[in-house]
Structures are given as structure tokens and as C-alpha cells.
């Protein structure tokens, strides 16, 4: 009888330790909307499943891929037993909202693009920071850039990407950049801001505005995600990206910070559109010159040079 009581106490102690461990290591949901990345999908999946942080759930929805992605994902699911759903194409933003509203159980969420992959300690490092800063709306980190074959590319060091705290104004003015893949966000933050706006296709940029306007951010100075550049990257289409960016900014034109940010935003658009579309560039110029700070902005003069001499 004594032995069985001792054994029972040991079991209860083990259960108690496991419960404490789970509380200390909250569940993290890694979510993915997969689309036409048959060449890269396995690398992305394995980078999530092999994290040093073990209390994760991987949720993958294939958004109507036309290549062999769905078949590869089914094979990986059989082997590794993560959540997989194959659906007709709904678009990235709608798919992410569907996952967030219906499938996620974690305290924290990471969005992993199906052509990128994570450093194996990404979740562990970011959860550690977020547990020390429960007030934060997100934790962001810089990225490694790689080519289509996974080779590291040289990239500029964004030394201004070192701010924590309430950084909404700096972000609005374009003084810092939030890399998409290097972010961890509490689920409650998604819920409080109303998730993604489904009428805007630029998913990450619109999200940072909504989060940073309400919450402080935490910067972790460690590259924790590998961002792959290849021909099918949407970000390669600068004209499309500019149109989406303008769509996002339009929603924030009545915010008090807009008047301060406008000369920086408009001159940047003027410089870019001076290459692609002279009519839109002219409209941006007419708006920009209403603000005195336009004339001390280097993009104003870069845009003038392009507008006059780039044909």
C-alpha cells in the first residue's frame, strides 16, 4: 500500500510539473496559407515542426494551389500529423482571417509564408521576450534574405529598426520597417483590432498600422526568419505594391499623425511613380508641395530628376 501511495504522489508531482511547464511555455500557433510553392513548402513546414520551442501547433491551409503543393502537404501531414485543410482559392487575407477566427488555439501567433522558413529558435526567442512584456502588441525581428535556391543575399542593415515601445508615428512616417516573417503576435491582439481588412490585399502593412496604433512593440535584434526572393514574389511588382500601400494610407488620412507623415509619404510616392506613371506622379507632386517639409526631403529631388529625365 505504501509503495502505491508513493507512486501515486510521484505521478501527481509529475502532472503538477507538466502543468507548470505548459503555463510557463504557452501554446504558439504557426499558421500558413500555402499557395503554389511546391519547391519550398517542405522546407517551410520542417522549420516550423523542428522548433526548439515544443509547445506549438502548426496550422496549414492550402489556398487552391495549382501546382503539386497540396499533394506534398498531404504526405507531410501523414508523416508529421499537423493540421491541414485544402480549400478553393480565397486569397491570402481571407485565408489568414479564416485560420485566425476558426482554427487557432495558441496564446501567440506567427504567420509563416509557404516560401520562407524560420530559424529553429525563432519561437523560443520571441516567446521569451513577449513573456517579459505582456503589454506588447507584437515582437519583431530582422530577416535573412535568401535567393530562390536558399543562398544568403547581402542586404542593408536597417539600423533604424531598433526601436521598442510606441512606434506608431515612426512607422507611419516611414522611419522604420516591420519585416513580415519575423513577427510574433498575441492572439488577443488580432481579436482586439478586428483581424485583417479583407478589402486590402497588402496584409502585413495594413496589420502593422492597426496594431501599432494601439500597442507598444518589442524589437528583438536577432535574425530569425529566412525571406526568400524569387520571380513570383508579389513584392517584386512595385506598381501593385504602391497601389496597395496607397489603399492602406487612405484609411489613415484622418489620423492626427497623417499631417506630419504626409510630406514623407507623398514625396516617396512621387519619386517612385515618376518612373512608372507620370500622371500619378504629378498628382503626388501637387499634394506634396502643400507641405513645407517636402522641400527638405531627398525624395522630392530624386522624384524631380526622374520626372524630368526618366522616359
TORVO-844572 format. One record per residue (C-alpha): residue in three letters; x, y, z; residue number from 1. Coordinates in Angstrom, 3 decimals. Example, Ala and Ser with C-alpha at 12.3 -4.5 7.8 and 13.67 -1.06 7.14 Angstrom:
<sites>
+------+----------+----------+----------+-----+
: type :        X :        Y :        Z : seq :
+------+----------+----------+----------+-----+
:  ALA :   12.300 :   -4.500 :    7.800 :   1 :
:  SER :   13.670 :   -1.060 :    7.140 :   2 :
+------+----------+----------+----------+-----+
</sites>
This chain:
<sites>
+------+----------+----------+----------+-----+
: type :        X :        Y :        Z : seq :
+------+----------+----------+----------+-----+
:  UNK :    0.000 :    0.000 :    0.000 :   1 :
:  UNK :    2.855 :    2.343 :    0.938 :   2 :
:  UNK :    4.533 :    1.806 :   -2.412 :   3 :
:  UNK :    1.377 :    2.552 :   -4.359 :   4 :
:  UNK :    0.813 :    5.792 :   -2.388 :   5 :
:  UNK :    4.405 :    6.882 :   -3.029 :   6 :
:  UNK :    3.996 :    6.085 :   -6.712 :   7 :
:  UNK :    0.710 :    7.998 :   -6.823 :   8 :
:  UNK :    2.383 :   11.026 :   -5.227 :   9 :
:  UNK :    5.174 :   10.852 :   -7.812 :  10 :
:  UNK :    2.623 :   10.758 :  -10.614 :  11 :
:  UNK :    0.741 :   13.708 :   -9.143 :  12 :
:  UNK :    4.025 :   15.609 :   -8.808 :  13 :
:  UNK :    4.816 :   14.858 :  -12.444 :  14 :
:  UNK :    1.402 :   16.090 :  -13.543 :  15 :
:  UNK :    1.890 :   19.262 :  -11.492 :  16 :
:  UNK :    5.290 :   19.882 :  -13.068 :  17 :
:  UNK :    3.844 :   19.377 :  -16.558 :  18 :
:  UNK :    1.026 :   21.824 :  -15.823 :  19 :
:  UNK :    3.522 :   24.419 :  -14.616 :  20 :
:  UNK :    5.651 :   23.791 :  -17.692 :  21 :
:  UNK :    2.670 :   24.322 :  -20.006 :  22 :
:  UNK :    1.813 :   27.566 :  -18.218 :  23 :
:  UNK :    5.430 :   28.715 :  -18.497 :  24 :
:  UNK :    5.512 :   27.755 :  -22.173 :  25 :
:  UNK :    2.217 :   28.930 :  -23.698 :  26 :
:  UNK :    0.930 :   27.383 :  -26.910 :  27 :
:  UNK :    2.112 :   29.123 :  -30.086 :  28 :
:  UNK :    0.182 :   28.769 :  -33.335 :  29 :
:  UNK :    2.271 :   28.840 :  -36.509 :  30 :
:  UNK :   -0.157 :   29.469 :  -39.344 :  31 :
:  UNK :    0.380 :   29.199 :  -43.075 :  32 :
:  UNK :   -1.643 :   29.981 :  -46.177 :  33 :
:  UNK :    0.039 :   27.822 :  -48.813 :  34 :
:  UNK :   -0.125 :   28.751 :  -52.485 :  35 :
:  UNK :    1.905 :   27.392 :  -55.406 :  36 :
:  UNK :    5.197 :   26.842 :  -53.566 :  37 :
:  UNK :    5.792 :   23.147 :  -54.230 :  38 :
:  UNK :    9.557 :   23.704 :  -54.393 :  39 :
:  UNK :    9.751 :   25.367 :  -50.978 :  40 :
:  UNK :    6.837 :   24.067 :  -48.907 :  41 :
:  UNK :    8.645 :   21.172 :  -47.215 :  42 :
:  UNK :   11.469 :   23.422 :  -46.001 :  43 :
:  UNK :    8.911 :   25.829 :  -44.540 :  44 :
:  UNK :    6.957 :   23.047 :  -42.812 :  45 :
:  UNK :   10.046 :   21.414 :  -41.305 :  46 :
:  UNK :   11.325 :   24.747 :  -39.978 :  47 :
:  UNK :    8.072 :   25.047 :  -38.011 :  48 :
:  UNK :    7.957 :   21.465 :  -36.778 :  49 :
:  UNK :   11.615 :   21.370 :  -35.695 :  50 :
:  UNK :   11.500 :   24.449 :  -33.468 :  51 :
:  UNK :   13.447 :   24.251 :  -30.209 :  52 :
:  UNK :   10.238 :   25.533 :  -28.583 :  53 :
:  UNK :    7.988 :   22.474 :  -28.482 :  54 :
:  UNK :    4.580 :   23.757 :  -27.401 :  55 :
:  UNK :    3.375 :   24.693 :  -30.886 :  56 :
:  UNK :    0.543 :   23.874 :  -33.243 :  57 :
:  UNK :    1.096 :   24.099 :  -36.979 :  58 :
:  UNK :   -1.990 :   25.027 :  -39.000 :  59 :
:  UNK :   -1.743 :   24.913 :  -42.793 :  60 :
:  UNK :   -4.462 :   25.806 :  -45.281 :  61 :
:  UNK :   -3.671 :   25.296 :  -48.946 :  62 :
:  UNK :   -5.425 :   28.113 :  -50.772 :  63 :
:  UNK :   -6.206 :   26.363 :  -54.052 :  64 :
:  UNK :   -2.655 :   25.731 :  -55.254 :  65 :
:  UNK :   -2.425 :   24.793 :  -58.920 :  66 :
:  UNK :    0.937 :   23.033 :  -58.580 :  67 :
:  UNK :    1.812 :   19.947 :  -56.547 :  68 :
:  UNK :    1.741 :   21.745 :  -53.153 :  69 :
:  UNK :   -1.441 :   20.050 :  -51.890 :  70 :
:  UNK :   -0.082 :   16.573 :  -52.620 :  71 :
:  UNK :    3.222 :   17.334 :  -50.879 :  72 :
:  UNK :    1.369 :   18.746 :  -47.876 :  73 :
:  UNK :   -0.808 :   15.632 :  -47.581 :  74 :
:  UNK :    2.315 :   13.451 :  -47.493 :  75 :
:  UNK :    3.918 :   15.683 :  -44.855 :  76 :
:  UNK :    0.750 :   15.635 :  -42.758 :  77 :
:  UNK :    0.726 :   11.828 :  -42.806 :  78 :
:  UNK :    4.285 :   11.817 :  -41.538 :  79 :
:  UNK :    4.182 :   14.679 :  -39.014 :  80 :
:  UNK :    0.492 :   14.990 :  -38.068 :  81 :
:  UNK :   -0.145 :   18.747 :  -38.224 :  82 :
:  UNK :   -3.469 :   20.387 :  -39.119 :  83 :
:  UNK :   -4.054 :   20.596 :  -42.881 :  84 :
:  UNK :   -7.001 :   21.832 :  -44.874 :  85 :
:  UNK :   -7.257 :   22.005 :  -48.665 :  86 :
:  UNK :   -9.615 :   24.706 :  -49.935 :  87 :
:  UNK :  -10.527 :   26.517 :  -53.114 :  88 :
:  UNK :   -8.682 :   29.757 :  -53.703 :  89 :
:  UNK :   -9.943 :   32.610 :  -51.500 :  90 :
:  UNK :   -6.882 :   34.835 :  -51.452 :  91 :
:  UNK :   -4.243 :   35.305 :  -48.772 :  92 :
:  UNK :   -6.012 :   37.799 :  -46.497 :  93 :
:  UNK :   -9.325 :   35.922 :  -46.376 :  94 :
:  UNK :   -7.489 :   32.647 :  -45.738 :  95 :
:  UNK :   -5.478 :   34.122 :  -42.862 :  96 :
:  UNK :   -8.646 :   35.536 :  -41.301 :  97 :
:  UNK :  -10.359 :   32.177 :  -41.664 :  98 :
:  UNK :   -7.486 :   30.463 :  -39.840 :  99 :
:  UNK :   -7.306 :   33.087 :  -37.086 : 100 :
:  UNK :  -11.048 :   33.127 :  -36.426 : 101 :
:  UNK :  -11.703 :   29.381 :  -36.620 : 102 :
:  UNK :   -8.607 :   27.246 :  -36.147 : 103 :
:  UNK :   -6.087 :   28.931 :  -33.834 : 104 :
:  UNK :   -5.779 :   27.875 :  -30.175 : 105 :
:  UNK :   -2.439 :   29.444 :  -29.219 : 106 :
:  UNK :   -1.728 :   32.410 :  -26.985 : 107 :
:  UNK :    0.663 :   33.701 :  -29.657 : 108 :
:  UNK :    0.549 :   33.553 :  -33.457 : 109 :
:  UNK :    3.257 :   33.548 :  -36.137 : 110 :
:  UNK :    2.448 :   33.738 :  -39.850 : 111 :
:  UNK :    4.856 :   31.649 :  -41.931 : 112 :
:  UNK :    4.801 :   32.200 :  -45.695 : 113 :
:  UNK :    4.978 :   28.963 :  -47.643 : 114 :
:  UNK :    8.148 :   30.004 :  -49.487 : 115 :
:  UNK :   10.056 :   31.201 :  -46.396 : 116 :
:  UNK :   11.374 :   29.381 :  -43.347 : 117 :
:  UNK :   12.228 :   30.018 :  -39.708 : 118 :
:  UNK :   15.439 :   29.798 :  -37.732 : 119 :
:  UNK :   14.909 :   26.864 :  -35.373 : 120 :
:  UNK :   14.989 :   29.046 :  -32.253 : 121 :
:  UNK :   12.609 :   31.725 :  -33.584 : 122 :
:  UNK :    9.625 :   30.843 :  -31.421 : 123 :
:  UNK :   11.699 :   30.231 :  -28.296 : 124 :
:  UNK :   13.488 :   33.578 :  -28.557 : 125 :
:  UNK :   10.381 :   35.624 :  -29.256 : 126 :
:  UNK :    8.167 :   33.958 :  -26.625 : 127 :
:  UNK :   10.873 :   34.607 :  -24.043 : 128 :
:  UNK :   10.747 :   38.319 :  -24.864 : 129 :
:  UNK :    6.949 :   38.532 :  -25.025 : 130 :
:  UNK :    6.515 :   36.861 :  -21.648 : 131 :
:  UNK :    8.610 :   39.672 :  -20.185 : 132 :
:  UNK :    6.452 :   42.279 :  -21.986 : 133 :
:  UNK :    2.797 :   41.189 :  -21.762 : 134 :
:  UNK :    1.683 :   44.698 :  -22.747 : 135 :
:  UNK :    3.283 :   44.405 :  -26.230 : 136 :
:  UNK :    1.225 :   44.036 :  -29.385 : 137 :
:  UNK :    3.992 :   42.334 :  -31.317 : 138 :
:  UNK :    7.623 :   41.260 :  -31.253 : 139 :
:  UNK :    9.534 :   41.924 :  -34.470 : 140 :
:  UNK :   12.979 :   40.887 :  -35.695 : 141 :
:  UNK :   15.116 :   41.442 :  -38.803 : 142 :
:  UNK :   15.339 :   38.868 :  -41.598 : 143 :
:  UNK :   17.907 :   36.913 :  -43.550 : 144 :
:  UNK :   17.290 :   37.388 :  -47.282 : 145 :
:  UNK :   17.897 :   34.360 :  -49.483 : 146 :
:  UNK :   17.615 :   33.686 :  -53.201 : 147 :
:  UNK :   15.386 :   31.062 :  -54.828 : 148 :
:  UNK :   17.991 :   28.373 :  -54.102 : 149 :
:  UNK :   18.413 :   29.297 :  -50.443 : 150 :
:  UNK :   21.695 :   31.190 :  -50.768 : 151 :
:  UNK :   22.134 :   34.129 :  -48.403 : 152 :
:  UNK :   21.931 :   37.538 :  -50.042 : 153 :
:  UNK :   23.624 :   40.700 :  -48.910 : 154 :
:  UNK :   21.117 :   43.142 :  -47.505 : 155 :
:  UNK :   21.251 :   46.566 :  -45.920 : 156 :
:  UNK :   21.416 :   46.693 :  -42.157 : 157 :
:  UNK :   18.301 :   48.568 :  -41.073 : 158 :
:  UNK :   19.950 :   50.245 :  -38.111 : 159 :
:  UNK :   16.779 :   52.274 :  -37.529 : 160 :
:  UNK :   14.877 :   49.031 :  -36.864 : 161 :
:  UNK :   15.928 :   49.066 :  -33.257 : 162 :
:  UNK :   13.004 :   50.752 :  -31.547 : 163 :
:  UNK :   10.703 :   49.279 :  -28.960 : 164 :
:  UNK :    7.723 :   50.975 :  -27.366 : 165 :
:  UNK :    5.038 :   53.088 :  -29.035 : 166 :
:  UNK :    6.481 :   53.388 :  -32.520 : 167 :
:  UNK :    3.300 :   54.155 :  -34.487 : 168 :
:  UNK :    4.408 :   57.646 :  -35.529 : 169 :
:  UNK :    7.844 :   56.477 :  -36.687 : 170 :
:  UNK :    6.251 :   53.652 :  -38.658 : 171 :
:  UNK :    3.671 :   55.982 :  -40.225 : 172 :
:  UNK :    6.441 :   58.340 :  -41.327 : 173 :
:  UNK :    8.443 :   55.509 :  -42.866 : 174 :
:  UNK :   11.316 :   55.800 :  -40.390 : 175 :
:  UNK :   11.292 :   52.090 :  -39.648 : 176 :
:  UNK :   10.161 :   48.872 :  -41.264 : 177 :
:  UNK :    8.449 :   45.834 :  -39.714 : 178 :
:  UNK :    9.586 :   42.673 :  -41.561 : 179 :
:  UNK :    6.661 :   40.334 :  -42.180 : 180 :
:  UNK :    8.105 :   36.919 :  -41.346 : 181 :
:  UNK :    9.959 :   37.971 :  -38.205 : 182 :
:  UNK :    6.868 :   38.799 :  -36.117 : 183 :
:  UNK :    5.048 :   37.138 :  -33.210 : 184 :
:  UNK :    1.630 :   38.494 :  -32.161 : 185 :
:  UNK :   -0.676 :   37.596 :  -29.252 : 186 :
:  UNK :   -3.986 :   36.173 :  -30.492 : 187 :
:  UNK :   -5.837 :   38.634 :  -28.254 : 188 :
:  UNK :   -4.293 :   41.473 :  -30.275 : 189 :
:  UNK :   -5.728 :   40.102 :  -33.533 : 190 :
:  UNK :   -9.089 :   39.842 :  -31.804 : 191 :
:  UNK :   -8.949 :   43.384 :  -30.418 : 192 :
:  UNK :   -8.095 :   45.060 :  -33.746 : 193 :
:  UNK :  -10.614 :   43.112 :  -35.804 : 194 :
:  UNK :   -8.136 :   40.918 :  -37.713 : 195 :
:  UNK :   -7.146 :   41.807 :  -41.315 : 196 :
:  UNK :   -9.200 :   44.133 :  -43.516 : 197 :
:  UNK :  -10.280 :   41.822 :  -46.329 : 198 :
:  UNK :  -10.652 :   44.652 :  -48.841 : 199 :
:  UNK :   -6.884 :   45.317 :  -48.669 : 200 :
:  UNK :   -4.519 :   42.761 :  -50.175 : 201 :
:  UNK :   -1.321 :   44.107 :  -48.598 : 202 :
:  UNK :   -1.733 :   42.012 :  -45.464 : 203 :
:  UNK :    1.324 :   42.832 :  -43.371 : 204 :
:  UNK :    1.479 :   46.616 :  -43.944 : 205 :
:  UNK :   -2.176 :   47.167 :  -43.038 : 206 :
:  UNK :   -1.784 :   44.992 :  -39.929 : 207 :
:  UNK :    1.158 :   46.950 :  -38.521 : 208 :
:  UNK :   -0.867 :   50.173 :  -38.631 : 209 :
:  UNK :   -3.754 :   48.609 :  -36.725 : 210 :
:  UNK :   -1.514 :   47.043 :  -34.071 : 211 :
:  UNK :    0.992 :   49.848 :  -33.549 : 212 :
:  UNK :   -1.719 :   52.484 :  -33.190 : 213 :
:  UNK :   -2.930 :   50.658 :  -30.055 : 214 :
:  UNK :    0.035 :   48.719 :  -28.655 : 215 :
:  UNK :    3.772 :   49.067 :  -27.994 : 216 :
:  UNK :    6.161 :   46.890 :  -29.989 : 217 :
:  UNK :    9.213 :   44.934 :  -28.850 : 218 :
:  UNK :   12.277 :   44.741 :  -31.099 : 219 :
:  UNK :   14.492 :   41.656 :  -30.856 : 220 :
:  UNK :   17.837 :   42.201 :  -32.578 : 221 :
:  UNK :   18.298 :   38.719 :  -33.984 : 222 :
:  UNK :   17.577 :   37.450 :  -37.499 : 223 :
:  UNK :   15.008 :   34.698 :  -37.023 : 224 :
:  UNK :   13.367 :   34.237 :  -40.425 : 225 :
:  UNK :   14.651 :   33.499 :  -43.921 : 226 :
:  UNK :   12.825 :   35.569 :  -46.538 : 227 :
:  UNK :   13.080 :   34.036 :  -49.999 : 228 :
:  UNK :   13.239 :   36.254 :  -53.079 : 229 :
:  UNK :   12.189 :   34.755 :  -56.399 : 230 :
:  UNK :   10.350 :   35.693 :  -59.584 : 231 :
:  UNK :    6.856 :   35.038 :  -58.219 : 232 :
:  UNK :    7.212 :   37.294 :  -55.144 : 233 :
:  UNK :    4.313 :   39.758 :  -55.150 : 234 :
:  UNK :    6.714 :   42.317 :  -53.663 : 235 :
:  UNK :    8.596 :   42.331 :  -56.978 : 236 :
:  UNK :    5.630 :   44.126 :  -58.584 : 237 :
:  UNK :    6.338 :   47.609 :  -57.242 : 238 :
:  UNK :    3.440 :   49.234 :  -59.110 : 239 :
:  UNK :    0.982 :   46.823 :  -57.475 : 240 :
:  UNK :    2.624 :   47.282 :  -54.072 : 241 :
:  UNK :    2.354 :   51.072 :  -54.413 : 242 :
:  UNK :   -1.351 :   50.845 :  -55.246 : 243 :
:  UNK :   -1.970 :   48.656 :  -52.190 : 244 :
:  UNK :    0.115 :   50.948 :  -49.994 : 245 :
:  UNK :   -1.946 :   53.951 :  -51.068 : 246 :
:  UNK :   -5.080 :   51.949 :  -50.265 : 247 :
:  UNK :   -3.817 :   51.390 :  -46.719 : 248 :
:  UNK :   -2.753 :   55.013 :  -46.160 : 249 :
:  UNK :   -6.132 :   56.281 :  -47.387 : 250 :
:  UNK :   -7.745 :   54.609 :  -44.369 : 251 :
:  UNK :   -5.473 :   56.620 :  -42.057 : 252 :
:  UNK :   -5.713 :   60.068 :  -43.682 : 253 :
:  UNK :   -7.898 :   61.390 :  -40.851 : 254 :
:  UNK :   -5.469 :   60.312 :  -38.147 : 255 :
:  UNK :   -3.603 :   63.245 :  -36.484 : 256 :
:  UNK :   -0.225 :   61.752 :  -37.402 : 257 :
:  UNK :   -1.054 :   61.866 :  -41.124 : 258 :
:  UNK :   -0.355 :   65.603 :  -41.438 : 259 :
:  UNK :    3.120 :   65.063 :  -40.024 : 260 :
:  UNK :    3.771 :   62.000 :  -42.172 : 261 :
:  UNK :    2.266 :   63.285 :  -45.426 : 262 :
:  UNK :    5.353 :   65.063 :  -46.892 : 263 :
:  UNK :    7.445 :   61.926 :  -46.375 : 264 :
:  UNK :    4.819 :   59.585 :  -47.812 : 265 :
:  UNK :    3.885 :   61.783 :  -50.783 : 266 :
:  UNK :    7.468 :   62.542 :  -51.840 : 267 :
:  UNK :    8.330 :   58.833 :  -51.654 : 268 :
:  UNK :    5.363 :   58.041 :  -53.894 : 269 :
:  UNK :    6.290 :   60.921 :  -56.201 : 270 :
:  UNK :    9.819 :   59.531 :  -56.612 : 271 :
:  UNK :    8.545 :   56.033 :  -57.363 : 272 :
:  UNK :    5.676 :   56.978 :  -59.671 : 273 :
:  UNK :    7.991 :   59.272 :  -61.649 : 274 :
:  UNK :    9.349 :   56.042 :  -63.134 : 275 :
:  UNK :    6.067 :   54.174 :  -63.620 : 276 :
:  UNK :    3.283 :   56.693 :  -64.180 : 277 :
:  UNK :    3.864 :   60.402 :  -64.830 : 278 :
:  UNK :    0.182 :   61.307 :  -64.342 : 279 :
:  UNK :    0.024 :   59.820 :  -60.853 : 280 :
:  UNK :    3.467 :   61.275 :  -60.076 : 281 :
:  UNK :    2.160 :   64.743 :  -60.989 : 282 :
:  UNK :   -0.812 :   64.295 :  -58.642 : 283 :
:  UNK :    1.544 :   63.248 :  -55.843 : 284 :
:  UNK :    3.745 :   66.281 :  -56.509 : 285 :
:  UNK :    0.810 :   68.709 :  -56.329 : 286 :
:  UNK :   -0.223 :   67.225 :  -52.979 : 287 :
:  UNK :    3.327 :   67.137 :  -51.631 : 288 :
:  UNK :    4.184 :   70.795 :  -52.300 : 289 :
:  UNK :    1.443 :   71.866 :  -49.871 : 290 :
:  UNK :    3.769 :   70.812 :  -47.066 : 291 :
:  UNK :    6.913 :   72.927 :  -46.342 : 292 :
:  UNK :    8.919 :   69.878 :  -45.259 : 293 :
:  UNK :    8.574 :   68.457 :  -48.763 : 294 :
:  UNK :   11.370 :   70.766 :  -49.927 : 295 :
:  UNK :   13.920 :   69.372 :  -47.492 : 296 :
:  UNK :   13.160 :   65.763 :  -48.391 : 297 :
:  UNK :   15.656 :   63.972 :  -50.641 : 298 :
:  UNK :   12.845 :   62.021 :  -52.325 : 299 :
:  UNK :   11.435 :   65.299 :  -53.631 : 300 :
:  UNK :   14.620 :   65.992 :  -55.609 : 301 :
:  UNK :   15.037 :   62.367 :  -56.618 : 302 :
:  UNK :   11.483 :   62.461 :  -57.942 : 303 :
:  UNK :   12.071 :   65.708 :  -59.856 : 304 :
:  UNK :   15.099 :   64.221 :  -61.581 : 305 :
:  UNK :   13.168 :   61.101 :  -62.543 : 306 :
:  UNK :   10.075 :   63.059 :  -63.551 : 307 :
:  UNK :   12.018 :   65.331 :  -65.892 : 308 :
:  UNK :   14.615 :   62.963 :  -67.335 : 309 :
:  UNK :   13.344 :   59.374 :  -66.989 : 310 :
:  UNK :   11.302 :   58.478 :  -70.070 : 311 :
+------+----------+----------+----------+-----+
</sites>
